[in-house]
Amino acid sequence: MIDLTGKVALVTGSSRGIGRACALKLAEAGADVIVNYVTSKAAATEVAERIEQMGRIAYVVKADVSEEDDVDCLMDFVRENIGQLDIIVSNAATGGFRPLLASNARHFQHTMSTNVLSLVHVVRGALPMLETSSGRGKVIAISSHGSHMALPMYGLIGGSKAALESVARHLTLEVGDRGVNVNVVKAGLVETDSTRKIPFADRMFAGRTDKSMMGERVLEAEDVANTVLFLASPMSDLVQGETITVDGGSAIHI
Ligand SMILES: NC(=O)c1ccc[n+]([C@@H]2O[C@H](COP(=O)([O-])OP(=O)(O)OC[C@H]3O[C@@H](n4cnc5c(N)ncnc54)[C@H](OP(=O)(O)O)[C@@H]3O)[C@@H](O)[C@H]2O)c1
């Protein structure tokens, strides 16, 4: 059994969806958790209450991870109030579903700041704590199939996820020898608030079992969180700079 007792985890964007599932999963395994949100205070508070009911400490911190100043404030909070950070799940993302040809520089900049640069800001701010973690510090970023496949209306996010995977590998090179692992979980389609907004979402959800090899079982946020838990634990110490796909095998065949 994975035991994260005594560890402190930060999950960016953990008020909803996959981030929420990761926060609960890490707490279930024993970690205290910093629940980060940007707009959904009530939802973040509910996640924190669930974590406290498990007997862990939860901290709710509002920070827009696309803003370096906000990330600095978040890290100041962690340093001053907790003094420890062992696990980071860089999950928060944005982008909007629109054609590339209808996207302007602001759309690109905001997507890249939230989905890619945030990982660098967070790791830079947290590094002194990650590298003094008892055991290895763990950083896990969440990517999607858009990083290597073309999906309608997904060019902005897909491009950012390709960049995210590359940046994660390069970050590994910079922090791996300093006691930190950086890995990526590439998730298949999970029904969340954001994917419900994809044009033709119902058709996409209905087709989820077509290519997966899991019978009628569909991918849930908790399935992604299970792999995040593995990457957050000492069981994955020798997994470095990897991208692990969690999609029931959907993307390995045509
Ligand atoms: N769902 C899928 O099918 C799928 C598949 C592959 C990968 N992913 C990836 O998984 C991650 C989570 O996706 P999801 O579907 O769970 O999304 P979601 O349900 O829309 O939740 C997004 C979360 O991110 C937070 N967030 C957004 N922008 C933020 C910012 N600038 N600063 C801090 N927090 C911010 C939101 O906070 P508020 O609630 O406060 O707004 C919310 O907690 C993303 O990286 C996404 O690309 C999702």
The ligand as a Tripos MOL2 file, in Angstrom:
@<TRIPOS>MOLECULE
LIG
   48    52     1     0     0
SMALL
NO_CHARGES

@<TRIPOS>ATOM
      1 N1        -11.0640   16.0430  -18.7100 N.am      1 LIG1
      2 C1        -10.3500   15.4190  -19.6300 C.2       1 LIG1
      3 O1        -10.8480   14.6680  -20.4630 O.2       1 LIG1
      4 C2         -8.8600   15.6110  -19.6650 C.ar      1 LIG1
      5 C3         -8.0990   14.7550  -20.4670 C.ar      1 LIG1
      6 C4         -6.7180   14.8990  -20.5000 C.ar      1 LIG1
      7 C5         -6.1140   15.8700  -19.7390 C.ar      1 LIG1
      8 N2         -6.8800   16.7050  -18.9840 N.ar      1 LIG1
      9 C6         -6.1670   17.7140  -18.1860 C.3       1 LIG1
     10 O2         -6.4990   17.5260  -16.8250 O.3       1 LIG1
     11 C7         -6.4390   18.7840  -16.1610 C.3       1 LIG1
     12 C8         -7.7500   19.0480  -15.4480 C.3       1 LIG1
     13 O3         -8.7970   19.0610  -16.4020 O.3       1 LIG1
     14 P1        -10.3150   18.9420  -15.9540 P.3       1 LIG1
     15 O4        -11.0450   18.3840  -17.1180 O.co2     1 LIG1
     16 O5        -10.3830   18.2710  -14.6380 O.co2     1 LIG1
     17 O6        -10.6870   20.4950  -15.8100 O.3       1 LIG1
     18 P2        -11.8750   21.2130  -15.0060 P.3       1 LIG1
     19 O7        -12.8650   20.2370  -14.4870 O.co2     1 LIG1
     20 O8        -12.3300   22.3160  -15.8920 O.co2     1 LIG1
     21 O9        -11.1050   21.8500  -13.7470 O.3       1 LIG1
     22 C9        -10.1100   22.7930  -13.9800 C.3       1 LIG1
     23 C10        -9.4820   23.1440  -12.6540 C.3       1 LIG1
     24 O10        -8.3740   24.0120  -12.9060 O.3       1 LIG1
     25 C11        -8.5420   25.1940  -12.1520 C.3       1 LIG1
     26 N3         -7.9290   26.3110  -12.8690 N.ar      1 LIG1
     27 C12        -8.1760   26.7230  -14.1400 C.ar      1 LIG1
     28 N4         -7.3840   27.7680  -14.4410 N.ar      1 LIG1
     29 C13        -6.6360   28.0150  -13.3370 C.ar      1 LIG1
     30 C14        -5.6390   28.9600  -13.0050 C.ar      1 LIG1
     31 N5         -5.2460   29.8760  -13.9010 N.pl3     1 LIG1
     32 N6         -5.0770   28.9150  -11.7890 N.ar      1 LIG1
     33 C15        -5.4650   27.9910  -10.8640 C.ar      1 LIG1
     34 N7         -6.4170   27.0760  -11.1090 N.ar      1 LIG1
     35 C16        -6.9930   27.0950  -12.3300 C.ar      1 LIG1
     36 C17       -10.0150   25.3440  -11.9400 C.3       1 LIG1
     37 O11       -10.2410   26.1640  -10.8100 O.3       1 LIG1
     38 P3        -11.6570   26.9240  -10.5480 P.3       1 LIG1
     39 O12       -12.6310   25.8240  -10.2110 O.co2     1 LIG1
     40 O13       -11.3880   27.8190   -9.4060 O.co2     1 LIG1
     41 O14       -12.0020   27.6210  -11.8190 O.co2     1 LIG1
     42 C18       -10.4100   23.8770  -11.7340 C.3       1 LIG1
     43 O15       -10.1480   23.4710  -10.4090 O.3       1 LIG1
     44 C19        -6.0720   19.8030  -17.2250 C.3       1 LIG1
     45 O16        -4.6700   19.9500  -17.2780 O.3       1 LIG1
     46 C20        -6.5620   19.1420  -18.4950 C.3       1 LIG1
     47 O17        -5.9270   19.6230  -19.6490 O.3       1 LIG1
     48 C21        -8.2280   16.5950  -18.9200 C.ar      1 LIG1
@<TRIPOS>BOND
     1     1     2 1
     2     2     3 2
     3     2     4 1
     4     4     5 ar
     5     4    48 ar
     6     5     6 ar
     7     6     7 ar
     8     7     8 ar
     9     8     9 1
    10     8    48 ar
    11     9    10 1
    12     9    46 1
    13    10    11 1
    14    11    12 1
    15    11    44 1
    16    12    13 1
    17    13    14 1
    18    14    15 2
    19    14    16 1
    20    14    17 1
    21    17    18 1
    22    18    19 2
    23    18    20 1
    24    18    21 1
    25    21    22 1
    26    22    23 1
    27    23    24 1
    28    23    42 1
    29    24    25 1
    30    25    26 1
    31    25    36 1
    32    26    27 ar
    33    26    35 ar
    34    27    28 ar
    35    28    29 ar
    36    29    30 ar
    37    29    35 ar
    38    30    31 1
    39    30    32 ar
    40    32    33 ar
    41    33    34 ar
    42    34    35 ar
    43    36    37 1
    44    36    42 1
    45    37    38 1
    46    38    39 2
    47    38    40 1
    48    38    41 1
    49    42    43 1
    50    44    45 1
    51    44    46 1
    52    46    47 1
@<TRIPOS>SUBSTRUCTURE
     1 LIG1         1 GROUP 0 **** ****
